[in-house]
Amino acid sequence: MSAVMAMDRLDAARVASVLARVAETRPRVQCLTNTVAQNITANMLLAFGAIPSMAIHVDEVAAMAEGAGAILINIGTINAESELAIPKLLEVARDRGKPLVFDPVFVELSPLRLHIAREVLRLPNLVVRGNATEMTALAFDLAAAEGVTRVTTGKVDRIESGAARFSVAHGHKLMTKVTGVGCAAGALIAACCAVEADPAVAAAAALTAYGIAGEIAAERARGPGSFAVELVDALAGIDEATLAQHLAE
């Protein structure tokens, strides 16, 4: 599969440059994420070279986000406490200029999720990562949002930010068979946003590396269980030569 099909195609050197900056600076990503995805998200961030923090208590999320390189908000298992914590994270992102990635999981299924998503989308310059159904449910709100980077993931991932248009066609179907793999993508994008000023480039780099890692893991795995382990190993081993090989296919 080809990797990035757009006017500005990221080559292996550019993707590797973003990954090298993540590994060098080891940004911490403050993740307010769903309970199902916490473990795999933390492991993927560590394999990527970043540092995960998973604070959820309403009285400490702001302090944890203050020193983070980026923030992830994922509403997959929203509860009363995380609903109260989200405005505090938004305030830190706005006041401190922290990159923020928002994953509107199942936003189309719940009035509460839609309400929370609309509140988050009032923050300018955030990255929204969702599947096609979720992004369609938010289409009107996304169109009105200021400076939003839209990342629609699926068989082909599509990234839109201003005039920038990228698509990433790497990955493997086993990535849809392990809980939390999709949610972890948002955290990897956040890690790249912590070191790359262009959020579209950050998202394209993260998803290219993650997709290629998925392809490598699938070659080694015996099924979904072993794939999850192999995916962590493959992501940790991604380098420019590996990127170049798969980008050329």
C-alpha positions as CSV (number, residue, x, y, z in Angstrom):
1,M,0.0,0.0,0.0
2,S,1.1,3.6,-0.6
3,A,1.4,5.7,2.5
4,V,0.7,9.4,2.0
5,M,-1.2,10.4,-1.2
6,A,-1.5,14.2,-1.3
7,M,0.0,17.3,-2.6
8,D,2.5,17.2,0.2
9,R,3.6,13.6,0.5
10,L,5.7,12.9,3.6
11,D,8.8,10.9,2.8
12,A,10.6,8.5,5.1
13,A,13.1,11.2,6.2
14,R,10.4,13.6,7.2
15,V,8.4,11.0,9.2
16,A,11.6,9.8,10.8
17,S,12.5,13.4,11.7
18,V,9.2,13.7,13.7
19,L,9.8,10.4,15.4
20,A,13.4,11.3,16.3
21,R,12.2,14.5,18.0
22,V,9.7,12.5,20.0
23,A,12.4,10.1,21.1
24,E,14.8,12.9,21.9
25,T,12.5,15.1,23.9
26,R,10.3,12.3,25.3
27,P,7.1,14.5,25.6
28,R,4.6,13.5,28.2
29,V,1.1,13.2,27.0
30,Q,-1.6,13.7,29.6
31,C,-4.3,11.2,28.6
32,L,-7.9,11.5,29.8
33,T,-8.9,8.4,27.9
34,N,-11.3,5.5,28.2
35,T,-10.6,2.8,30.7
36,V,-10.6,0.1,28.1
37,A,-7.7,1.8,26.2
38,Q,-5.6,3.0,29.1
39,N,-3.1,0.1,29.1
40,I,-2.5,-0.2,25.4
41,T,-2.3,3.6,25.0
42,A,0.4,3.8,27.7
43,N,2.3,1.0,26.1
44,M,2.2,2.5,22.6
45,L,3.3,5.9,23.9
46,L,6.3,4.3,25.7
47,A,7.2,2.3,22.6
48,F,7.0,5.5,20.6
49,G,9.5,7.2,23.0
50,A,6.9,9.4,24.8
51,I,5.8,9.4,28.4
52,P,2.1,8.6,29.3
53,S,0.3,10.1,32.2
54,M,-3.3,8.9,32.9
55,A,-4.6,11.3,35.6
56,I,-8.3,11.4,35.8
57,H,-9.1,13.0,39.1
58,V,-10.8,16.4,38.6
59,D,-8.6,18.0,41.3
60,E,-5.3,17.0,39.6
61,V,-5.8,16.9,35.9
62,A,-4.9,20.6,35.4
63,A,-1.7,20.2,37.4
64,M,-0.7,17.1,35.4
65,A,-1.5,18.9,32.1
66,E,0.5,22.0,33.0
67,G,3.8,20.2,32.5
68,A,2.7,17.9,29.6
69,G,3.8,18.3,26.0
70,A,0.3,17.6,24.8
71,I,-3.2,16.5,26.0
72,L,-5.5,13.7,24.8
73,I,-9.2,13.7,25.6
74,N,-11.0,10.5,24.6
75,I,-14.7,10.1,25.7
76,G,-15.0,6.3,25.1
77,T,-16.0,5.7,28.7
78,I,-17.1,9.1,29.9
79,N,-18.3,9.4,33.5
80,A,-19.3,12.1,35.9
81,E,-15.8,12.8,37.1
82,S,-14.2,12.9,33.6
83,E,-17.0,15.2,32.4
84,L,-15.9,17.7,35.1
85,A,-12.2,17.2,34.3
86,I,-12.5,18.1,30.6
87,P,-13.1,21.8,31.1
88,K,-10.0,22.0,33.3
89,L,-7.9,20.4,30.5
90,L,-9.4,22.7,27.9
91,E,-8.5,25.7,30.1
92,V,-4.9,24.5,30.4
93,A,-4.7,23.9,26.6
94,R,-6.1,27.3,25.9
95,D,-4.0,29.3,28.5
96,R,-0.7,27.4,28.0
97,G,-1.0,26.7,24.3
98,K,-0.8,23.0,24.7
99,P,-1.6,20.8,21.7
100,L,-4.9,18.9,22.3
101,V,-6.2,15.9,20.5
102,F,-9.8,15.0,20.9
103,D,-11.3,11.5,20.1
104,P,-15.1,11.7,20.0
105,V,-15.8,8.0,20.5
106,F,-19.4,7.0,19.7
107,V,-20.4,10.7,19.7
108,E,-23.3,9.8,17.4
109,L,-24.9,7.5,20.0
110,S,-25.4,9.7,23.0
111,P,-26.7,13.3,23.6
112,L,-24.2,13.6,26.5
113,R,-21.2,12.8,24.2
114,L,-22.5,15.2,21.6
115,H,-22.8,18.0,24.2
116,I,-19.3,17.3,25.5
117,A,-17.9,17.2,21.9
118,R,-19.4,20.6,21.1
119,E,-17.9,22.1,24.2
120,V,-14.5,20.7,23.3
121,L,-14.8,22.1,19.7
122,R,-15.1,25.6,21.1
123,L,-11.3,25.4,21.7
124,P,-9.4,26.7,18.7
125,N,-6.6,24.8,16.9
126,L,-7.3,21.3,18.2
127,V,-6.9,18.0,16.4
128,V,-10.0,15.8,16.1
129,R,-9.5,12.1,15.4
130,G,-12.5,9.9,14.7
131,N,-13.9,7.3,12.4
132,A,-16.1,8.3,9.4
133,T,-19.4,7.9,11.4
134,E,-18.2,10.1,14.3
135,M,-16.8,12.8,12.0
136,T,-20.1,12.8,10.0
137,A,-22.0,13.3,13.3
138,L,-19.8,16.3,14.0
139,A,-19.7,17.7,10.5
140,F,-21.6,20.9,11.2
141,D,-19.6,21.6,14.4
142,L,-16.3,20.8,12.7
143,A,-17.1,23.2,9.9
144,A,-17.6,26.0,12.4
145,A,-14.6,25.2,14.5
146,E,-11.6,27.5,14.4
147,G,-8.3,26.1,13.0
148,V,-9.4,22.4,13.6
149,T,-7.3,19.6,12.1
150,R,-9.7,16.8,11.0
151,V,-8.2,13.3,11.1
152,T,-10.7,10.7,9.8
153,T,-9.3,7.2,10.4
154,G,-10.3,4.0,8.5
155,K,-9.0,1.8,5.8
156,V,-7.5,5.0,4.4
157,D,-6.8,7.7,7.0
158,R,-7.6,11.3,5.8
159,I,-6.1,14.4,7.4
160,E,-7.4,17.9,6.6
161,S,-6.0,21.1,8.0
162,G,-6.5,24.4,6.2
163,A,-5.1,23.8,2.7
164,A,-3.2,20.7,3.8
165,R,-4.5,17.3,2.6
166,F,-2.9,14.0,3.5
167,S,-4.0,10.4,3.3
168,V,-2.4,7.4,4.9
169,A,-3.1,4.0,3.5
170,H,-1.0,1.9,5.8
171,G,-2.2,-0.5,8.4
172,H,-3.7,-4.0,8.7
173,K,-7.2,-5.4,9.5
174,L,-5.9,-6.9,12.8
175,M,-5.7,-3.3,14.1
176,T,-9.5,-3.4,14.3
177,K,-9.5,-6.7,16.2
178,V,-7.7,-5.5,19.4
179,T,-9.5,-3.2,21.8
180,G,-7.8,0.2,22.2
181,V,-5.6,0.2,19.1
182,G,-7.6,2.9,17.4
183,C,-7.8,5.0,20.6
184,A,-4.0,4.7,21.0
185,A,-3.6,6.4,17.6
186,G,-4.9,9.6,19.1
187,A,-2.2,9.5,21.8
188,L,0.6,9.0,19.2
189,I,-0.7,12.0,17.2
190,A,-0.6,14.0,20.4
191,A,3.0,13.0,21.0
192,C,3.9,14.1,17.5
193,C,2.0,17.4,18.0
194,A,4.2,18.0,21.1
195,V,7.3,18.2,18.8
196,E,5.9,19.3,15.4
197,A,4.2,22.7,15.0
198,D,2.2,21.6,11.9
199,P,-0.6,19.4,13.3
200,A,-1.3,17.9,9.8
201,V,2.3,16.8,9.5
202,A,2.3,15.5,13.0
203,A,-0.9,13.4,12.4
204,A,0.4,12.1,9.1
205,A,3.8,11.1,10.6
206,A,2.1,9.4,13.6
207,L,-0.4,7.4,11.5
208,T,2.2,6.5,8.9
209,A,4.5,5.0,11.5
210,Y,1.6,3.3,13.3
211,G,0.2,1.8,10.1
212,I,3.6,0.5,9.1
213,A,4.1,-1.0,12.5
214,G,0.7,-2.7,12.1
215,E,1.8,-4.3,8.9
216,I,5.0,-5.5,10.4
217,A,3.2,-6.9,13.5
218,A,0.7,-8.7,11.3
219,E,3.5,-10.5,9.5
220,R,4.8,-11.8,12.8
221,A,1.5,-12.5,14.6
222,R,-0.5,-15.7,14.9
223,G,-3.8,-13.9,15.7
224,P,-5.2,-10.8,17.6
225,G,-3.6,-11.7,20.9
226,S,0.0,-12.0,19.6
227,F,-0.6,-9.1,17.3
228,A,-1.1,-6.7,20.2
229,V,2.3,-7.7,21.6
230,E,4.0,-7.6,18.2
231,L,2.5,-4.1,17.5
232,V,4.3,-2.7,20.6
233,D,7.6,-4.3,19.4
234,A,7.2,-3.1,15.8
235,L,6.4,0.4,16.8
236,A,9.4,0.5,19.1
237,G,11.6,-0.7,16.2
238,I,10.5,1.7,13.5
239,D,13.4,3.6,11.9
240,E,14.0,5.5,8.7
241,A,15.1,2.5,6.7
242,T,11.9,0.5,7.6
243,L,9.8,3.5,6.8
244,A,11.5,3.9,3.4
245,Q,11.0,0.2,2.6
246,H,7.3,0.3,3.3
247,L,6.6,3.7,1.8
248,A,8.1,2.4,-1.5
249,E,5.7,-0.6,-1.6
